[in-house]
């Protein structure tokens, strides 16, 4: 059950959805002989990679800010509990 939840969470991720859609477009191009030029495929791949990297950086910054805020609250709670003032 836990494994299914992990897979479901991964499939809701914007980066995973973007990669799956890009792969589908590439596969359709090959199977249906859509004739997309390699330059279009290269540009599209670059855009997908830029989106994934940018989204990862933003998410990392959000997680970092959340971790810093939690650490500050924990430090304040410890200081308050020990009765120290700074």
C-alpha positions, 0 to 999 in steps of 0.5 A: 500500500505504501509503494502505491502511495509513493507511485501516486505521489510521484505521478502528481509531480510536475517534473514527472508529468513533463517528462512523460509528456515529452517522451510521448511526443518523441514516441509519437514522432517516431511511430507516426512519422510526424516528420518533426525536424531534429532541431525542433526535438532538440529545442523541445528537449532543452525547454523540458530540461530547463523547466525541470531544473528551474522547478527543482531549484525553486522547490529546493529553495522552498524546502530550505526556507521551511527547514530554516523556519522550523529550526528557528522555531525549535531554537526559540522553543528550547530557549524559552523552555530553558529560561535563557534570554539573549 
